[in-house]
Amino acid sequence: MEPSLFYLDDSSSEADEQQPRRLERAPLAVRMRPRSLDEVLGQDHLLAPGSPLRVLAGGSQGPAGPSSLILWGPPGSGKTTLAQALGRAPGRKFVELSALRAGVKEVREVMDQALLDRDLRGLRTILFLDEIHRFSRAQQDSLLPGVENGWVLLVAATTENPHISIISPLLSRSILLTLNPLTEQSLGQLVDQALVSERGLGGQVELSPEARNYLLTLAAGDARRALTALEAAAAQVLARQDQEQGEGPALLDLPEVQQALNSAVTRYDRSGDQHYDVTSAFIKSIRGSDVDAALHYLARMIEGGEDPRFIARRLIALASEDIGLADPTALTAAINAAQAVALVGLPEARLNLAQATIHLSLAPKSNATYLAIDQALADVRAGKAGPVPLHLRDSHYPGAQSLGHGIGYLYPHDQPQGVARQTYAPQGLETVSYYQPSSIGQEAQLGQRLARIKALLRSPGAEGR
């Protein structure tokens, strides 16, 4: 699957031919957009015959007509491109709104006009709503009548998980389509096409292999970012060639591309699905003892602007959940990292977080603590909470001893092995074993000690206490 989006046909329109070759009015990323689904390469899983996109583009009037769509994908994967290509279908009117600027008033105006266009002109309105995840619940509710009654065909674009950011009624009335990021190979085809196409740079610029590789790597699958950087770098070399009165294609080398594109795209939103996905991968990598993967996800969170206190809290939770007493120092390391974050903050605290991440990744793993407390909680919630044995109850208040509180209690420090043979658990739970130490790390030694302690606690005679 090659999810790239660009023109197959290099022919330019009459209007394009009237423009100067070097300076087009529209940005390069806009000029290189497909104008129909037939000109689109990639996203093959969305473009098969009979797919919702094909039905919507074909203007079907049969009993199984087109549906509203939600396009979910990372930046630069072609959501706007697909929407605009659908808007060029015959018998359709294309209206574009941005959730950053539009509100309920603008949505209602589109709905009213769509009804007029349908009844008076026979046109079906395609409403393209970009960044729909930025709409509030009330704003999304305003779309429901038009979508449900077919006044408009909604094509909504989002970079955030729709199951989190879009209301359920709107999801149930639409078809969710997931776009994939461009592969490096597909992105390379797009860049090569832009270099030679008359709608692009028209062969006026040549891209060195080093510059091309750098551009594809740092664009990180974002077609818009790749073309924008290519255009900015090309403007530099073309301006220099004009000053030097050079002839032939200008060579675009690594320094110009580096200046136009100096950092890779970090797809991370602290309030979106990337927050949950990267955090999940971070924790699972530590749990799986893959220190390099854990450090990678830690770097993505830091670079993406994640709150370092959140990262530290997750490390503290993991230290007990996944390591526990297999390495008792893991919790200390995680707490120390959290304190360091509070004291020094970023960027210095990245070192403390990295140290704790490495420690926890390489530590022996055990979830015995996690299982033990959850099983104990399950028993309590199930009503297994009998009376506290009399000899364990508080005996300090007046009249307590007359009730039998504290009578017969054995002080463990007075016993030869520091363990008193007496019952501690409520009735019915005397033989329960919540904590089952693993044979990994220090828990192996704890398991041996636990066996000896239980032999003393549960020896004959203890039940009477």
C-alpha atoms as one frame of an Amber mdcrd trajectory, in Angstrom:
protein
   0.000   0.000   0.000   1.480   3.284  -1.148  -0.492   6.142   0.408   0.764
   9.038  -1.718  -1.365  11.761  -3.224  -0.273  13.667  -6.320  -1.037  14.341
  -9.981  -0.559  11.624 -12.569  -1.056  13.999 -15.479   1.635  16.629 -16.073
  -0.459  18.702 -18.467  -1.272  22.178 -17.176  -4.373  24.257 -17.787  -4.451
  27.366 -19.953  -4.568  29.503 -16.825  -1.473  27.729 -15.517   0.426  28.361
 -18.746  -0.219  32.089 -18.455   1.550  32.211 -15.072   5.314  32.840 -14.775
   7.196  29.537 -14.581   9.089  30.322 -11.398   6.516  32.157  -9.328   3.047
  30.610  -9.225   0.365  32.363  -7.221  -0.668  29.243  -5.277   1.775  27.396
  -3.024   3.472  24.345  -4.476   1.529  22.003  -2.179  -1.745  23.390  -3.562
  -0.660  23.278  -7.200   0.315  19.628  -6.917  -3.035  18.465  -5.552  -5.089
  15.978  -7.587  -8.274  17.296  -9.126 -10.180  14.016  -9.173  -9.980  10.633
  -7.481  -8.625   9.156 -10.722  -5.520  11.333 -10.352  -4.838  10.110  -6.842
  -2.169   7.527  -6.109  -2.104   5.674  -2.837  -4.735   5.159  -0.157  -5.766
   2.193  -2.274  -7.806   0.775   0.591 -10.107   3.810   0.244 -10.279   4.018
  -3.550 -11.454   0.572  -4.620 -14.505   0.373  -6.930 -17.684   0.680  -4.913
 -15.929   2.290  -1.940 -17.690   5.156  -0.104 -15.332   7.651  -1.749 -16.122
   6.304  -5.216 -19.854   6.323  -4.540 -19.699   9.900  -3.263 -17.640  11.017
  -6.251 -19.930   9.256  -8.707 -23.081  11.092  -7.693 -25.163   7.950  -7.213
 -28.913   8.597  -7.144 -29.975   4.980  -6.525 -31.443   3.461  -3.371 -27.943
   3.089  -1.893 -26.639   6.608  -2.253 -23.540   8.307  -0.863 -22.904   8.724
   2.850 -21.307  11.422   4.950 -17.655  10.724   5.684 -15.159  11.377   8.436
 -11.555  11.357   7.212  -9.081  10.561   9.972  -5.362  10.786   9.340  -2.134
  12.599  10.199  -1.254  16.010   8.720  -0.286  15.918   5.066  -1.896  12.542
   4.346  -4.454  13.932   1.875  -7.680  14.663   3.769  -8.232  18.080   2.182
  -7.105  16.735  -1.189  -9.714  13.984  -1.136 -12.454  16.364   0.012 -11.742
  18.863  -2.762 -11.585  16.084  -5.346 -15.035  14.922  -4.217 -16.322  18.480
  -4.470 -15.546  18.542  -8.213 -18.008  15.718  -8.925 -20.903  16.663 -11.271
 -24.069  17.962  -9.672 -22.273  18.912  -6.487 -21.609  22.179  -4.702 -18.523
  22.293  -2.504 -18.562  24.409   0.679 -15.572  24.509   2.987 -15.609  25.535
   6.656 -12.857  25.476   9.235 -13.685  24.567  12.821 -11.147  27.195  13.873
 -13.280  30.024  12.483 -16.815  28.726  11.953 -19.546  28.249  14.537 -23.180
  27.187  14.820 -24.349  30.283  12.929 -22.188  29.476   9.899 -23.252  25.818
   9.937 -26.944  26.772   9.927 -26.408  29.187   7.047 -24.811  26.375   5.022
 -27.727  24.053   5.847 -30.321  26.630   4.778 -28.517  27.350   1.524 -28.052
  23.624   0.855 -31.840  23.116   1.026 -32.383  25.943  -1.477 -29.710  24.609
  -3.831 -31.220  21.127  -3.681 -34.809  22.238  -4.289 -34.206  25.048  -6.791
 -31.039  24.042  -8.621 -30.820  20.298  -8.132 -27.386  20.555  -6.517 -26.181
  18.374  -3.649 -23.950  20.265  -1.212 -20.743  18.716   0.074 -19.790  20.417
   3.323 -16.098  19.996   4.048 -15.397  20.726   7.703 -11.703  20.803   8.493
 -10.442  20.026  12.016 -13.857  18.956  13.243 -12.285  17.827  16.536 -12.058
  21.521  17.471 -15.846  21.838  17.390 -17.549  21.714  20.789 -20.282  19.168
  21.455 -22.950  21.813  20.867 -21.366  22.808  17.569 -21.194  19.184  16.453
 -24.839  18.729  17.459 -25.755  21.479  14.989 -24.556  19.241  12.150 -26.893
  16.357  13.000 -30.137  17.550  11.295 -28.406  18.254   8.003 -26.470  14.989
   8.020 -29.409  12.830   9.141 -31.862  14.332   6.618 -29.343  14.442   3.791
 -29.419  18.196   3.347 -25.632  18.062   3.062 -23.045  15.364   2.570 -20.571
  16.008   5.344 -16.903  15.338   4.703 -15.141  16.059   7.995 -11.379  15.917
   8.501  -9.580  15.296  11.771  -6.112  14.438  13.001  -7.489  13.260  16.361
  -9.092   9.947  17.241 -12.762  10.403  16.247 -13.913   7.992  18.951 -12.581
  10.517  21.464 -13.120  13.863  19.758 -16.399  13.403  17.829 -19.825  12.843
  19.379 -21.347   9.371  18.999 -24.527  10.495  17.142 -22.426  12.068  14.411
 -20.146   9.028  14.184 -23.134   6.709  13.833 -24.469   8.777  10.906 -21.152
   8.827   9.030 -18.614   6.412   7.632 -15.182   6.627   9.231 -12.256   6.331
   6.806  -8.680   6.142   8.066  -5.867   7.621   5.978  -2.307   6.373   6.333
   0.773   8.606   6.457   2.827   8.673   3.286   5.635   6.179   3.086   9.093
   7.506   2.274   8.857   5.894  -1.161   5.536   7.593  -1.895   6.831  10.898
  -0.600   9.828  10.536  -2.909   7.525  10.039  -5.905   5.652  13.173  -4.950
   8.830  15.251  -4.625  10.189  13.917  -7.955   6.894  14.758  -9.631   6.905
  18.284  -8.214  10.418  18.908  -9.566   9.484  18.201 -13.195   5.766  18.995
 -13.407   4.719  22.222 -15.131   2.390  22.766 -12.187   5.382  22.380  -9.925
   8.923  23.624 -10.448   8.962  22.816 -14.155  12.434  21.270 -14.254  14.117
  24.487 -13.115  15.602  22.837 -10.031  17.574  19.637  -9.518  17.673  18.002
  -6.093  20.901  16.331  -4.969  20.569  12.767  -3.551  21.715  13.929  -0.100
  19.195  16.779  -0.066  16.435  14.454  -1.253  17.110  11.883   1.454  17.213
  14.590   4.121  13.942  16.091   2.889  12.124  12.748   2.867  13.366  11.775
   6.319  12.503  14.986   8.105   9.156  15.426   6.362   8.042  12.322   8.307
   5.317  11.309   5.877   3.779  14.790   5.601   3.329  15.710   1.932   2.497
  19.334   2.652   5.619  19.770   4.774   7.810  18.168   2.113   6.482  20.377
  -0.695   6.572  23.533   1.407  10.200  22.923   2.345  11.065  22.073  -1.256
   9.494  25.300  -2.474  11.268  27.418   0.156  14.633  25.853  -0.638  14.057
  26.183  -4.389  13.292  29.885  -3.998  16.746  30.377  -2.456  18.687  28.727
  -5.255  16.586  30.309  -8.010  17.084  33.780  -6.526  20.838  33.148  -6.308
  20.895  31.903  -9.902  19.099  35.063 -11.067  21.721  37.216  -9.329  24.549
  35.233 -10.882  22.764  35.106 -14.256  23.246  31.378 -14.425  21.599  29.093
 -16.973  20.092  25.644 -16.801  18.527  23.936 -13.776  19.676  25.226 -10.405
  21.181  22.630  -8.063  19.360  22.325  -4.768  21.820  20.832  -2.281  21.743
  19.774   1.350  22.470  23.180   3.001  19.447  24.843   1.361  17.112  22.020
   2.381  18.522  22.021   5.911  17.807  25.722   6.207  14.229  25.251   4.988
  13.527  22.160   7.073  15.563  22.121  10.261  13.590  19.717  12.445  11.490
  16.630  11.947   7.755  16.595  12.463   6.794  15.346  15.914   3.214  14.141
  15.780   2.145  14.510  19.367  -0.864  16.201  20.869  -1.023  16.309  24.659
  -4.818  16.157  24.569  -5.270  13.787  21.632  -4.817  10.168  20.691  -1.043
  10.535  20.281  -0.882  11.308  23.999  -2.553   8.004  24.807  -0.828   5.925
  22.128   2.725   7.090  22.831   2.226   6.862  26.588   0.910   3.319  26.186
   3.880   2.350  24.032   6.257   3.934  26.562   4.860   1.925  29.478   4.664
  -1.324  27.510   8.241  -0.933  26.305   9.498  -0.550  29.888   7.359  -3.497
  30.975   8.843  -5.495  28.102  12.412  -4.507  29.129  13.156  -2.830  25.755
  15.196   0.097  27.029  15.852   1.595  23.580  12.189   1.652  22.586  11.302
   3.131  25.978  13.843   5.930  25.510  12.484   6.598  22.018   8.950   7.106
  23.293  10.251   9.174  26.195  11.999  11.444  23.680   8.789  11.772  21.639
   6.856  12.825  24.711   9.486  15.344  25.751   9.827  16.763  22.240   6.045
  16.888  21.882   5.700  19.073  24.981   4.277  16.490  27.366   4.155  17.554
  31.005   7.247  15.948  32.632   5.299  15.554  35.865   2.857  13.298  34.029
   5.747  11.156  32.771   7.167  10.917  36.294   3.797   9.873  37.716   3.514
   7.098  35.154   6.982   5.844  36.119   6.005   5.777  39.799   2.884   3.748
  39.036   4.827   1.347  36.821   7.517   0.803  39.456   4.996  -0.893  41.749
   2.706  -2.392  39.114   5.305  -4.103  36.938   8.418  -4.412  39.117   7.391
  -4.271  42.740   9.587  -6.207  45.127  11.546  -7.902  42.360  13.622  -4.712
  42.621  12.572  -2.579  45.624  14.854   0.231  44.437  12.701   0.808  41.320
  10.079   2.775  43.232  12.804   4.856  44.883  14.296   5.638  41.466  10.914
   6.707  40.089  10.140   8.931  43.087  13.600  10.478  42.902  12.997  11.300
  39.237   9.674  12.942  40.104  11.335  15.041  42.787  14.086  16.033  40.357
  11.468  17.138  37.815   9.882  19.362  40.473  13.242  20.807  41.517  14.985
  21.487  38.198  12.380  21.088  35.436  13.122  20.632  31.755  15.440  20.497
  29.904  17.741  19.217  32.671  15.101  16.854  34.084  15.181  14.874  30.847
  18.297  13.226  32.280  16.494  12.220  35.465  13.554  10.837  33.532  15.913
   8.955  31.223  17.829   7.498  34.175  14.629   6.274  35.799  13.392   4.888
  32.468  16.604   2.928  31.978  16.522   1.657  35.590  12.932   0.466  35.304
  13.443  -1.038  31.842  16.364  -3.174  32.975  14.904  -4.115  36.369  13.527
  -7.637  36.904   9.764  -7.632  36.385   6.997  -8.852  38.664   3.317  -7.955
  38.890   2.836  -9.805  42.184   2.141  -6.566  44.069  -0.460  -5.522  41.497
  -2.212  -8.890  41.615  -2.076  -9.059  45.408  -3.838  -5.760  46.109  -6.418
  -6.284  43.356  -7.334  -9.721  44.680  -7.633  -8.304  48.199  -9.854  -5.494
  46.921 -11.995  -8.015  45.039 -12.614  -9.951  48.259 -13.526  -6.795  50.173
 -15.913  -5.689  47.427 -17.453  -9.160  47.453 -18.336  -8.750  51.126 -15.546
 -10.876  52.546 -14.792  -8.500  55.398 -15.435 -10.305  58.646 -14.973  -8.793
  62.108 -11.438  -7.966  63.197 -10.230 -10.714  65.602 -10.673  -9.649  69.237
  -6.988  -9.943  70.131  -6.099  -7.453  67.331  -8.608  -4.770  68.290  -7.654
  -1.509  69.995  -7.531  -1.926  73.756  -6.585   1.612  74.837  -9.980   3.216
  75.343 -11.927   2.691  78.610 -13.822  -0.579  78.779 -12.084  -2.087  75.767
 -10.529  -4.942  77.699 -13.856  -5.788  79.288 -15.027  -6.479  75.748 -12.083
  -8.790  75.178 -10.187  -6.341  72.972  -6.449  -6.989  72.866  -6.608  -9.961
  75.230  -4.270 -12.734  74.142  -2.341 -10.604  71.664   1.266 -11.772  71.259
   3.924  -9.081  70.694   6.076 -10.363  67.775   9.262  -8.730  69.078   9.026
 -10.910  72.170   9.049 -14.102  70.119  12.286 -16.000  69.353  12.008 -15.636
  65.549  10.176 -12.304  65.555   6.974 -13.987  64.343   4.063 -14.683  66.686
   1.904 -17.751  66.130  -1.505 -16.086  66.037  -4.320 -15.361  63.601  -4.398
 -11.963  61.893  -6.976 -12.312  59.092 -10.749 -12.095  59.656 -12.723 -15.294
  59.911 -12.999 -17.065  56.584  -9.798 -15.566  55.190  -7.304 -17.251  57.490
  -5.688 -19.269  54.709  -5.988 -16.829  51.809  -2.764 -16.029  49.905  -2.942
 -12.756  48.006   0.763 -12.134  47.561   2.409 -14.763  45.360   6.040 -13.696
  44.893   7.705 -14.512  41.612  11.008 -16.310  41.306  12.588 -13.252  39.660
  15.012 -10.797  41.262  14.787 -10.202  44.965  11.317 -11.717  45.084  12.928
 -15.133  44.852  14.449 -14.573  48.305  11.224 -13.015  49.589   9.336 -16.102
  48.484  11.525 -18.333  50.611  11.091 -16.076  53.620   7.337 -15.877  53.060
   7.099 -19.675  53.094   8.874 -19.843  56.453   6.668 -17.081  57.917   3.480
 -18.828  56.799   4.689 -22.069  58.324   4.969 -20.280  61.669   1.736 -18.287
  61.406  -0.380 -21.214  60.312   1.127 -23.874  62.514  -1.165 -25.745  64.943
  -2.184 -23.499  67.799  -2.315 -20.274  65.864  -6.013 -20.641  65.003  -6.974
 -20.253  68.642  -5.504 -16.851  68.999
